[in-house]
């Protein structure tokens, strides 16, 4: 699945690609995200993504899977 971010209030020219593959008895999910941050709020958002991006994205993905029912609670 590939999502293309057109523009937002803090980033432009973005690409979000999530890939799900079978791995043994489960799945492996690979997330590739590329965004060009701009402005003061973009600088703050970009810094947060560098410092805590892995944790933030993992939490967002888990929450989305829970909402969709794709993940057991």
PDB file of N, CA, C and O in Angstrom:
ATOM      1  N   UNK A   1       0.847  -1.157   0.000  1.00  0.00           N
ATOM      2  CA  UNK A   1       0.000   0.000   0.000  1.00  0.00           C
ATOM      3  C   UNK A   1       0.901   1.230   0.000  1.00  0.00           C
ATOM      4  O   UNK A   1       1.864   1.291   0.764  1.00  0.00           O
ATOM      5  N   UNK A   2       0.601   2.198  -0.840  1.00  0.00           N
ATOM      6  CA  UNK A   2       1.371   3.433  -0.907  1.00  0.00           C
ATOM      7  C   UNK A   2       0.423   4.617  -0.823  1.00  0.00           C
ATOM      8  O   UNK A   2      -0.553   4.692  -1.569  1.00  0.00           O
ATOM      9  N   UNK A   3       0.707   5.535   0.079  1.00  0.00           N
ATOM     10  CA  UNK A   3      -0.052   6.770   0.209  1.00  0.00           C
ATOM     11  C   UNK A   3       0.878   7.911  -0.171  1.00  0.00           C
ATOM     12  O   UNK A   3       2.044   7.924   0.224  1.00  0.00           O
ATOM     13  N   UNK A   4       0.372   8.858  -0.928  1.00  0.00           N
ATOM     14  CA  UNK A   4       1.183  10.010  -1.305  1.00  0.00           C
ATOM     15  C   UNK A   4       0.622  11.243  -0.624  1.00  0.00           C
ATOM     16  O   UNK A   4      -0.549  11.579  -0.800  1.00  0.00           O
ATOM     17  N   UNK A   5       1.451  11.912   0.149  1.00  0.00           N
ATOM     18  CA  UNK A   5       1.041  13.140   0.825  1.00  0.00           C
ATOM     19  C   UNK A   5       1.268  14.289  -0.135  1.00  0.00           C
ATOM     20  O   UNK A   5       2.390  14.512  -0.590  1.00  0.00           O
ATOM     21  N   UNK A   6       0.207  15.021  -0.446  1.00  0.00           N
ATOM     22  CA  UNK A   6       0.360  16.147  -1.354  1.00  0.00           C
ATOM     23  C   UNK A   6       0.979  17.339  -0.634  1.00  0.00           C
ATOM     24  O   UNK A   6       2.068  17.779  -1.000  1.00  0.00           O
ATOM     25  N   UNK A   7       0.313  17.859   0.367  1.00  0.00           N
ATOM     26  CA  UNK A   7       0.818  18.971   1.167  1.00  0.00           C
ATOM     27  C   UNK A   7       0.100  18.964   2.507  1.00  0.00           C
ATOM     28  O   UNK A   7      -0.999  18.420   2.622  1.00  0.00           O
ATOM     29  N   UNK A   8       0.705  19.554   3.504  1.00  0.00           N
ATOM     30  CA  UNK A   8       0.059  19.754   4.792  1.00  0.00           C
ATOM     31  C   UNK A   8       0.550  21.090   5.330  1.00  0.00           C
ATOM     32  O   UNK A   8       1.276  21.811   4.646  1.00  0.00           O
ATOM     33  N   UNK A   9       0.157  21.417   6.545  1.00  0.00           N
ATOM     34  CA  UNK A   9       0.582  22.696   7.102  1.00  0.00           C
ATOM     35  C   UNK A   9       2.022  22.675   7.613  1.00  0.00           C
ATOM     36  O   UNK A   9       2.546  23.722   7.993  1.00  0.00           O
ATOM     37  N   UNK A  10       2.673  21.516   7.633  1.00  0.00           N
ATOM     38  CA  UNK A  10       4.060  21.419   8.107  1.00  0.00           C
ATOM     39  C   UNK A  10       4.981  20.663   7.158  1.00  0.00           C
ATOM     40  O   UNK A  10       6.200  20.715   7.320  1.00  0.00           O
ATOM     41  N   UNK A  11       4.430  19.963   6.172  1.00  0.00           N
ATOM     42  CA  UNK A  11       5.266  19.149   5.281  1.00  0.00           C
ATOM     43  C   UNK A  11       4.684  19.151   3.872  1.00  0.00           C
ATOM     44  O   UNK A  11       3.487  19.363   3.674  1.00  0.00           O
ATOM     45  N   UNK A  12       5.554  18.911   2.906  1.00  0.00           N
ATOM     46  CA  UNK A  12       5.128  18.811   1.506  1.00  0.00           C
ATOM     47  C   UNK A  12       5.957  17.719   0.833  1.00  0.00           C
ATOM     48  O   UNK A  12       6.955  17.247   1.377  1.00  0.00           O
ATOM     49  N   UNK A  13       5.517  17.334  -0.358  1.00  0.00           N
ATOM     50  CA  UNK A  13       6.245  16.334  -1.146  1.00  0.00           C
ATOM     51  C   UNK A  13       6.509  15.063  -0.339  1.00  0.00           C
ATOM     52  O   UNK A  13       7.647  14.596  -0.276  1.00  0.00           O
ATOM     53  N   UNK A  14       5.490  14.513   0.264  1.00  0.00           N
ATOM     54  CA  UNK A  14       5.686  13.337   1.105  1.00  0.00           C
ATOM     55  C   UNK A  14       5.268  12.047   0.440  1.00  0.00           C
ATOM     56  O   UNK A  14       4.445  12.030  -0.475  1.00  0.00           O
ATOM     57  N   UNK A  15       5.850  10.977   0.917  1.00  0.00           N
ATOM     58  CA  UNK A  15       5.513   9.639   0.456  1.00  0.00           C
ATOM     59  C   UNK A  15       5.455   8.731   1.674  1.00  0.00           C
ATOM     60  O   UNK A  15       6.352   8.740   2.516  1.00  0.00           O
ATOM     61  N   UNK A  16       4.386   7.947   1.752  1.00  0.00           N
ATOM     62  CA  UNK A  16       4.236   6.989   2.838  1.00  0.00           C
ATOM     63  C   UNK A  16       3.984   5.634   2.192  1.00  0.00           C
ATOM     64  O   UNK A  16       3.018   5.475   1.447  1.00  0.00           O
ATOM     65  N   UNK A  17       4.844   4.654   2.470  1.00  0.00           N
ATOM     66  CA  UNK A  17       4.703   3.322   1.884  1.00  0.00           C
ATOM     67  C   UNK A  17       4.740   2.296   3.013  1.00  0.00           C
ATOM     68  O   UNK A  17       5.712   2.224   3.766  1.00  0.00           O
ATOM     69  N   UNK A  18       3.677   1.506   3.124  1.00  0.00           N
ATOM     70  CA  UNK A  18       3.609   0.428   4.104  1.00  0.00           C
ATOM     71  C   UNK A  18       3.544  -0.895   3.354  1.00  0.00           C
ATOM     72  O   UNK A  18       2.732  -1.061   2.443  1.00  0.00           O
ATOM     73  N   UNK A  19       4.391  -1.824   3.734  1.00  0.00           N
ATOM     74  CA  UNK A  19       4.430  -3.141   3.092  1.00  0.00           C
ATOM     75  C   UNK A  19       4.257  -4.212   4.159  1.00  0.00           C
ATOM     76  O   UNK A  19       4.931  -4.191   5.189  1.00  0.00           O
ATOM     77  N   UNK A  20       3.340  -5.155   3.902  1.00  0.00           N
ATOM     78  CA  UNK A  20       3.103  -6.266   4.821  1.00  0.00           C
ATOM     79  C   UNK A  20       3.479  -7.556   4.106  1.00  0.00           C
ATOM     80  O   UNK A  20       2.990  -7.839   3.012  1.00  0.00           O
ATOM     81  N   UNK A  21       4.369  -8.348   4.746  1.00  0.00           N
ATOM     82  CA  UNK A  21       4.807  -9.615   4.161  1.00  0.00           C
ATOM     83  C   UNK A  21       4.683 -10.726   5.190  1.00  0.00           C
ATOM     84  O   UNK A  21       4.847 -10.498   6.389  1.00  0.00           O
ATOM     85  N   UNK A  22       4.395 -11.914   4.719  1.00  0.00           N
ATOM     86  CA  UNK A  22       4.360 -13.078   5.604  1.00  0.00           C
ATOM     87  C   UNK A  22       5.777 -13.372   6.083  1.00  0.00           C
ATOM     88  O   UNK A  22       6.737 -13.294   5.317  1.00  0.00           O
ATOM     89  N   UNK A  23       5.888 -13.715   7.380  1.00  0.00           N
ATOM     90  CA  UNK A  23       7.198 -14.035   7.960  1.00  0.00           C
ATOM     91  C   UNK A  23       7.001 -15.114   9.013  1.00  0.00           C
ATOM     92  O   UNK A  23       6.563 -14.833  10.128  1.00  0.00           O
ATOM     93  N   UNK A  24       7.324 -16.340   8.655  1.00  0.00           N
ATOM     94  CA  UNK A  24       7.162 -17.438   9.605  1.00  0.00           C
ATOM     95  C   UNK A  24       5.704 -17.620   9.981  1.00  0.00           C
ATOM     96  O   UNK A  24       4.853 -17.803   9.111  1.00  0.00           O
ATOM     97  N   UNK A  25       5.411 -17.570  11.274  1.00  0.00           N
ATOM     98  CA  UNK A  25       4.040 -17.718  11.748  1.00  0.00           C
ATOM     99  C   UNK A  25       3.309 -16.384  11.866  1.00  0.00           C
ATOM    100  O   UNK A  25       2.187 -16.352  12.373  1.00  0.00           O
ATOM    101  N   UNK A  26       3.900 -15.294  11.418  1.00  0.00           N
ATOM    102  CA  UNK A  26       3.292 -13.968  11.564  1.00  0.00           C
ATOM    103  C   UNK A  26       3.507 -13.130  10.326  1.00  0.00           C
ATOM    104  O   UNK A  26       3.531 -13.640   9.206  1.00  0.00           O
ATOM    105  N   UNK A  27       3.661 -11.857  10.541  1.00  0.00           N
ATOM    106  CA  UNK A  27       3.846 -10.903   9.448  1.00  0.00           C
ATOM    107  C   UNK A  27       4.977  -9.939   9.793  1.00  0.00           C
ATOM    108  O   UNK A  27       5.301  -9.726  10.962  1.00  0.00           O
ATOM    109  N   UNK A  28       5.560  -9.370   8.761  1.00  0.00           N
ATOM    110  CA  UNK A  28       6.560  -8.317   8.935  1.00  0.00           C
ATOM    111  C   UNK A  28       6.038  -7.083   8.222  1.00  0.00           C
ATOM    112  O   UNK A  28       5.703  -7.138   7.039  1.00  0.00           O
ATOM    113  N   UNK A  29       5.969  -5.970   8.940  1.00  0.00           N
ATOM    114  CA  UNK A  29       5.476  -4.724   8.383  1.00  0.00           C
ATOM    115  C   UNK A  29       6.647  -3.759   8.249  1.00  0.00           C
ATOM    116  O   UNK A  29       7.370  -3.502   9.211  1.00  0.00           O
ATOM    117  N   UNK A  30       6.823  -3.229   7.038  1.00  0.00           N
ATOM    118  CA  UNK A  30       7.876  -2.259   6.776  1.00  0.00           C
ATOM    119  C   UNK A  30       7.210  -0.939   6.399  1.00  0.00           C
ATOM    120  O   UNK A  30       6.365  -0.895   5.505  1.00  0.00           O
ATOM    121  N   UNK A  31       7.596   0.131   7.084  1.00  0.00           N
ATOM    122  CA  UNK A  31       7.048   1.462   6.818  1.00  0.00           C
ATOM    123  C   UNK A  31       8.164   2.366   6.325  1.00  0.00           C
ATOM    124  O   UNK A  31       9.200   2.494   6.978  1.00  0.00           O
ATOM    125  N   UNK A  32       7.955   2.992   5.176  1.00  0.00           N
ATOM    126  CA  UNK A  32       8.919   3.942   4.619  1.00  0.00           C
ATOM    127  C   UNK A  32       8.194   5.271   4.483  1.00  0.00           C
ATOM    128  O   UNK A  32       7.201   5.369   3.761  1.00  0.00           O
ATOM    129  N   UNK A  33       8.682   6.286   5.167  1.00  0.00           N
ATOM    130  CA  UNK A  33       8.044   7.598   5.149  1.00  0.00           C
ATOM    131  C   UNK A  33       9.080   8.659   4.842  1.00  0.00           C
ATOM    132  O   UNK A  33      10.145   8.714   5.456  1.00  0.00           O
ATOM    133  N   UNK A  34       8.749   9.488   3.892  1.00  0.00           N
ATOM    134  CA  UNK A  34       9.645  10.568   3.498  1.00  0.00           C
ATOM    135  C   UNK A  34       8.818  11.848   3.404  1.00  0.00           C
ATOM    136  O   UNK A  34       7.831  11.900   2.671  1.00  0.00           O
ATOM    137  N   UNK A  35       9.217  12.871   4.139  1.00  0.00           N
ATOM    138  CA  UNK A  35       8.492  14.133   4.129  1.00  0.00           C
ATOM    139  C   UNK A  35       9.476  15.290   4.159  1.00  0.00           C
ATOM    140  O   UNK A  35      10.538  15.192   4.775  1.00  0.00           O
ATOM    141  N   UNK A  36       9.134  16.363   3.509  1.00  0.00           N
ATOM    142  CA  UNK A  36       9.941  17.577   3.486  1.00  0.00           C
ATOM    143  C   UNK A  36       9.259  18.603   4.393  1.00  0.00           C
ATOM    144  O   UNK A  36       8.266  19.217   4.001  1.00  0.00           O
ATOM    145  N   UNK A  37       9.785  18.786   5.592  1.00  0.00           N
ATOM    146  CA  UNK A  37       9.194  19.710   6.552  1.00  0.00           C
ATOM    147  C   UNK A  37       9.628  21.140   6.242  1.00  0.00           C
ATOM    148  O   UNK A  37      10.739  21.366   5.762  1.00  0.00           O
ATOM    149  N   UNK A  38       8.736  22.121   6.522  1.00  0.00           N
ATOM    150  CA  UNK A  38       9.078  23.529   6.295  1.00  0.00           C
ATOM    151  C   UNK A  38       8.419  24.401   7.357  1.00  0.00           C
ATOM    152  O   UNK A  38       7.438  23.999   7.983  1.00  0.00           O
ATOM    153  N   UNK A  39       8.964  25.594   7.554  1.00  0.00           N
ATOM    154  CA  UNK A  39       8.424  26.536   8.528  1.00  0.00           C
ATOM    155  C   UNK A  39       8.810  26.158   9.954  1.00  0.00           C
ATOM    156  O   UNK A  39       9.445  25.132  10.196  1.00  0.00           O
ATOM    157  N   UNK A  40       8.411  27.009  10.884  1.00  0.00           N
ATOM    158  CA  UNK A  40       8.734  26.773  12.288  1.00  0.00           C
ATOM    159  C   UNK A  40       8.087  25.497  12.812  1.00  0.00           C
ATOM    160  O   UNK A  40       8.754  24.668  13.431  1.00  0.00           O
ATOM    161  N   UNK A  41       6.782  25.338  12.564  1.00  0.00           N
ATOM    162  CA  UNK A  41       6.098  24.121  13.034  1.00  0.00           C
ATOM    163  C   UNK A  41       6.650  22.878  12.341  1.00  0.00           C
ATOM    164  O   UNK A  41       6.722  21.810  12.948  1.00  0.00           O
ATOM    165  N   UNK A  42       7.034  23.013  11.086  1.00  0.00           N
ATOM    166  CA  UNK A  42       7.641  21.891  10.386  1.00  0.00           C
ATOM    167  C   UNK A  42       8.987  21.506  10.972  1.00  0.00           C
ATOM    168  O   UNK A  42       9.319  20.324  11.062  1.00  0.00           O
ATOM    169  N   UNK A  43       9.762  22.506  11.371  1.00  0.00           N
ATOM    170  CA  UNK A  43      11.054  22.229  12.009  1.00  0.00           C
ATOM    171  C   UNK A  43      10.871  21.466  13.312  1.00  0.00           C
ATOM    172  O   UNK A  43      11.616  20.534  13.612  1.00  0.00           O
ATOM    173  N   UNK A  44       9.865  21.877  14.081  1.00  0.00           N
ATOM    174  CA  UNK A  44       9.565  21.178  15.339  1.00  0.00           C
ATOM    175  C   UNK A  44       9.100  19.750  15.047  1.00  0.00           C
ATOM    176  O   UNK A  44       9.564  18.804  15.684  1.00  0.00           O
ATOM    177  N   UNK A  45       8.183  19.592  14.084  1.00  0.00           N
ATOM    178  CA  UNK A  45       7.679  18.254  13.735  1.00  0.00           C
ATOM    179  C   UNK A  45       8.811  17.366  13.215  1.00  0.00           C
ATOM    180  O   UNK A  45       8.887  16.188  13.563  1.00  0.00           O
ATOM    181  N   UNK A  46       9.686  17.929  12.384  1.00  0.00           N
ATOM    182  CA  UNK A  46      10.811  17.164  11.856  1.00  0.00           C
ATOM    183  C   UNK A  46      11.762  16.714  12.949  1.00  0.00           C
ATOM    184  O   UNK A  46      12.261  15.589  12.925  1.00  0.00           O
ATOM    185  N   UNK A  47      12.013  17.603  13.914  1.00  0.00           N
ATOM    186  CA  UNK A  47      12.887  17.251  15.035  1.00  0.00           C
ATOM    187  C   UNK A  47      12.267  16.143  15.873  1.00  0.00           C
ATOM    188  O   UNK A  47      12.961  15.216  16.289  1.00  0.00           O
ATOM    189  N   UNK A  48      10.955  16.234  16.124  1.00  0.00           N
ATOM    190  CA  UNK A  48      10.269  15.182  16.882  1.00  0.00           C
ATOM    191  C   UNK A  48      10.348  13.841  16.166  1.00  0.00           C
ATOM    192  O   UNK A  48      10.527  12.802  16.802  1.00  0.00           O
ATOM    193  N   UNK A  49      10.215  13.864  14.841  1.00  0.00           N
ATOM    194  CA  UNK A  49      10.274  12.611  14.087  1.00  0.00           C
ATOM    195  C   UNK A  49      11.669  11.992  14.151  1.00  0.00           C
ATOM    196  O   UNK A  49      11.805  10.770  14.188  1.00  0.00           O
ATOM    197  N   UNK A  50      12.696  12.827  14.163  1.00  0.00           N
ATOM    198  CA  UNK A  50      14.058  12.303  14.280  1.00  0.00           C
ATOM    199  C   UNK A  50      14.271  11.686  15.660  1.00  0.00           C
ATOM    200  O   UNK A  50      14.854  10.609  15.785  1.00  0.00           O
ATOM    201  N   UNK A  51      13.792  12.382  16.696  1.00  0.00           N
ATOM    202  CA  UNK A  51      14.030  11.934  18.063  1.00  0.00           C
ATOM    203  C   UNK A  51      13.124  10.779  18.488  1.00  0.00           C
ATOM    204  O   UNK A  51      13.583   9.847  19.148  1.00  0.00           O
ATOM    205  N   UNK A  52      11.842  10.831  18.116  1.00  0.00           N
ATOM    206  CA  UNK A  52      10.877   9.836  18.620  1.00  0.00           C
ATOM    207  C   UNK A  52      10.021   9.231  17.512  1.00  0.00           C
ATOM    208  O   UNK A  52       8.986   8.628  17.792  1.00  0.00           O
ATOM    209  N   UNK A  53      10.440   9.384  16.262  1.00  0.00           N
ATOM    210  CA  UNK A  53       9.633   8.931  15.134  1.00  0.00           C
ATOM    211  C   UNK A  53       9.304   7.452  15.159  1.00  0.00           C
ATOM    212  O   UNK A  53       8.171   7.060  14.878  1.00  0.00           O
ATOM    213  N   UNK A  54      10.280   6.635  15.491  1.00  0.00           N
ATOM    214  CA  UNK A  54      10.046   5.186  15.502  1.00  0.00           C
ATOM    215  C   UNK A  54       8.932   4.838  16.490  1.00  0.00           C
ATOM    216  O   UNK A  54       8.039   4.054  16.170  1.00  0.00           O
ATOM    217  N   UNK A  55       8.985   5.420  17.685  1.00  0.00           N
ATOM    218  CA  UNK A  55       7.973   5.164  18.714  1.00  0.00           C
ATOM    219  C   UNK A  55       6.608   5.701  18.280  1.00  0.00           C
ATOM    220  O   UNK A  55       5.594   5.022  18.439  1.00  0.00           O
ATOM    221  N   UNK A  56       6.581   6.929  17.727  1.00  0.00           N
ATOM    222  CA  UNK A  56       5.330   7.557  17.291  1.00  0.00           C
ATOM    223  C   UNK A  56       4.672   6.733  16.190  1.00  0.00           C
ATOM    224  O   UNK A  56       3.478   6.443  16.271  1.00  0.00           O
ATOM    225  N   UNK A  57       5.426   6.354  15.168  1.00  0.00           N
ATOM    226  CA  UNK A  57       4.870   5.614  14.038  1.00  0.00           C
ATOM    227  C   UNK A  57       4.416   4.218  14.448  1.00  0.00           C
ATOM    228  O   UNK A  57       3.393   3.730  13.967  1.00  0.00           O
ATOM    229  N   UNK A  58       5.166   3.581  15.326  1.00  0.00           N
ATOM    230  CA  UNK A  58       4.774   2.262  15.816  1.00  0.00           C
ATOM    231  C   UNK A  58       3.431   2.341  16.554  1.00  0.00           C
ATOM    232  O   UNK A  58       2.549   1.504  16.365  1.00  0.00           O
ATOM    233  N   UNK A  59       3.306   3.365  17.393  1.00  0.00           N
ATOM    234  CA  UNK A  59       2.069   3.553  18.161  1.00  0.00           C
ATOM    235  C   UNK A  59       0.888   3.851  17.227  1.00  0.00           C
ATOM    236  O   UNK A  59      -0.199   3.309  17.427  1.00  0.00           O
ATOM    237  N   UNK A  60       1.082   4.702  16.213  1.00  0.00           N
ATOM    238  CA  UNK A  60       0.022   5.020  15.259  1.00  0.00           C
ATOM    239  C   UNK A  60      -0.397   3.788  14.465  1.00  0.00           C
ATOM    240  O   UNK A  60      -1.590   3.570  14.256  1.00  0.00           O
ATOM    241  N   UNK A  61       0.553   2.988  14.024  1.00  0.00           N
ATOM    242  CA  UNK A  61       0.243   1.781  13.269  1.00  0.00           C
ATOM    243  C   UNK A  61      -0.525   0.794  14.132  1.00  0.00           C
ATOM    244  O   UNK A  61      -1.520   0.225  13.683  1.00  0.00           O
ATOM    245  N   UNK A  62      -0.075   0.583  15.370  1.00  0.00           N
ATOM    246  CA  UNK A  62      -0.762  -0.332  16.272  1.00  0.00           C
ATOM    247  C   UNK A  62      -2.207   0.133  16.535  1.00  0.00           C
ATOM    248  O   UNK A  62      -3.126  -0.685  16.534  1.00  0.00           O
ATOM    249  N   UNK A  63      -2.407   1.427  16.758  1.00  0.00           N
ATOM    250  CA  UNK A  63      -3.749   1.962  17.004  1.00  0.00           C
ATOM    251  C   UNK A  63      -4.644   1.760  15.786  1.00  0.00           C
ATOM    252  O   UNK A  63      -5.814   1.402  15.926  1.00  0.00           O
ATOM    253  N   UNK A  64      -4.105   1.986  14.600  1.00  0.00           N
ATOM    254  CA  UNK A  64      -4.883   1.779  13.379  1.00  0.00           C
ATOM    255  C   UNK A  64      -5.269   0.323  13.176  1.00  0.00           C
ATOM    256  O   UNK A  64      -6.395   0.024  12.779  1.00  0.00           O
ATOM    257  N   UNK A  65      -4.334  -0.585  13.450  1.00  0.00           N
ATOM    258  CA  UNK A  65      -4.642  -2.011  13.322  1.00  0.00           C
ATOM    259  C   UNK A  65      -5.688  -2.442  14.349  1.00  0.00           C
ATOM    260  O   UNK A  65      -6.551  -3.266  14.046  1.00  0.00           O
ATOM    261  N   UNK A  66      -5.614  -1.893  15.557  1.00  0.00           N
ATOM    262  CA  UNK A  66      -6.612  -2.215  16.583  1.00  0.00           C
ATOM    263  C   UNK A  66      -8.001  -1.741  16.141  1.00  0.00           C
ATOM    264  O   UNK A  66      -8.983  -2.470  16.278  1.00  0.00           O
ATOM    265  N   UNK A  67      -8.074  -0.512  15.609  1.00  0.00           N
ATOM    266  CA  UNK A  67      -9.356   0.027  15.165  1.00  0.00           C
ATOM    267  C   UNK A  67      -9.941  -0.789  14.026  1.00  0.00           C
ATOM    268  O   UNK A  67     -11.159  -0.948  13.938  1.00  0.00           O
ATOM    269  N   UNK A  68      -9.084  -1.308  13.150  1.00  0.00           N
ATOM    270  CA  UNK A  68      -9.574  -2.058  11.998  1.00  0.00           C
ATOM    271  C   UNK A  68      -9.939  -3.486  12.373  1.00  0.00           C
ATOM    272  O   UNK A  68     -10.575  -4.186  11.585  1.00  0.00           O
ATOM    273  N   UNK A  69      -9.549  -3.929  13.560  1.00  0.00           N
ATOM    274  CA  UNK A  69      -9.834  -5.300  13.981  1.00  0.00           C
ATOM    275  C   UNK A  69      -8.828  -6.290  13.451  1.00  0.00           C
ATOM    276  O   UNK A  69      -9.006  -7.497  13.613  1.00  0.00           O
ATOM    277  N   UNK A  70      -7.760  -5.802  12.811  1.00  0.00           N
ATOM    278  CA  UNK A  70      -6.752  -6.681  12.228  1.00  0.00           C
ATOM    279  C   UNK A  70      -5.788  -7.224  13.269  1.00  0.00           C
ATOM    280  O   UNK A  70      -4.977  -8.097  12.960  1.00  0.00           O
ATOM    281  N   UNK A  71      -5.862  -6.726  14.492  1.00  0.00           N
ATOM    282  CA  UNK A  71      -4.935  -7.136  15.532  1.00  0.00           C
ATOM    283  C   UNK A  71      -5.727  -7.522  16.776  1.00  0.00           C
ATOM    284  O   UNK A  71      -6.605  -6.781  17.220  1.00  0.00           O
ATOM    285  N   UNK A  72      -5.410  -8.682  17.329  1.00  0.00           N
ATOM    286  CA  UNK A  72      -6.110  -9.142  18.541  1.00  0.00           C
ATOM    287  C   UNK A  72      -5.740  -8.245  19.712  1.00  0.00           C
ATOM    288  O   UNK A  72      -4.594  -7.815  19.838  1.00  0.00           O
ATOM    289  N   UNK A  73      -6.701  -7.972  20.552  1.00  0.00           N
ATOM    290  CA  UNK A  73      -6.457  -7.100  21.713  1.00  0.00           C
ATOM    291  C   UNK A  73      -5.851  -7.843  22.850  1.00  0.00           C
ATOM    292  O   UNK A  73      -5.585  -7.256  23.899  1.00  0.00           O
TER     293      UNK A  73
END
